[in-house]
């Protein structure tokens, strides 16, 4: 399932006619790392057309879910001391 469609509760199969999702990488989400997201064809084209920064501004729920996923995974980081 497309990560954007899932967060925004959109029926991605209806919009994309059961085409497979694409794995895309976002390079500006995390400093020094990249985020991997699954996007339907429509959102993958939108990401390509408007760029990563504006894509995340257009889909703030995706940006929020990516931010929350880094908070939960920060405890499992290789560099966590404690």
C-alpha positions in Angstrom: 0.0 0.0 0.0 1.1 3.5 -0.7 2.4 5.3 2.4 0.7 8.6 1.5 -2.6 7.0 0.7 -2.5 4.9 3.9 -1.9 8.0 6.1 -4.4 10.1 4.2 -7.0 7.2 4.1 -7.2 7.2 0.3 -8.3 4.1 -1.7 -5.0 3.7 -3.7 -6.2 0.7 -5.6 -9.1 2.7 -7.1 -6.8 5.5 -8.1 -4.0 3.4 -9.6 -5.9 0.4 -11.0 -3.9 -2.1 -9.0 -0.4 -1.1 -10.3 2.3 -2.0 -7.9 3.7 0.5 -5.5 7.2 2.0 -6.1 9.9 2.2 -3.4 11.2 5.8 -3.3 14.0 7.3 -1.3 13.7 10.7 0.5 17.1 12.2 1.1 16.2 15.4 3.0 14.0 14.0 5.7 16.8 12.8 8.0 20.2 14.4 8.4 22.8 12.0 7.1 20.3 9.2 6.3 17.5 8.5 3.8 13.9 7.5 4.3 12.4 4.8 2.2 8.7 5.2 1.4 6.3 3.2 -0.8 4.4 5.3 -3.2 1.6 4.6 -5.7 2.2 5.7 -9.3 0.3 9.0 -8.8 2.3 10.0 -5.7 5.6 8.9 -7.2 5.0 11.2 -10.2 3.9 14.0 -7.9 7.2 13.6 -5.9 9.2 13.7 -9.1 7.3 16.8 -10.4 7.3 19.0 -7.4 10.4 17.8 -5.5 10.9 16.4 -2.1 10.5 19.5 0.1 7.2 20.6 -1.5 6.0 17.0 -1.6 6.3 16.8 2.2 4.7 20.2 2.6 1.8 19.0 0.5 1.5 15.8 2.5 2.1 16.9 6.2 0.6 13.7 7.6 3.4 11.7 5.8 6.0 14.0 7.2 4.5 13.6 10.7 4.5 9.8 10.4 8.1 9.8 9.2 9.0 12.1 12.1 7.3 9.8 14.6 8.9 6.7 13.1 12.4 8.2 13.8 11.4 8.9 17.4 10.5 5.3 18.0 13.5 3.9 16.2 16.0 6.3 17.9 16.1 4.0 20.9 17.2 1.1 18.6 20.0 3.2 17.1 23.5 1.8 16.7 24.8 4.9 18.4 22.5 4.8 21.5 24.5 4.9 24.7 23.1 3.9 27.9 
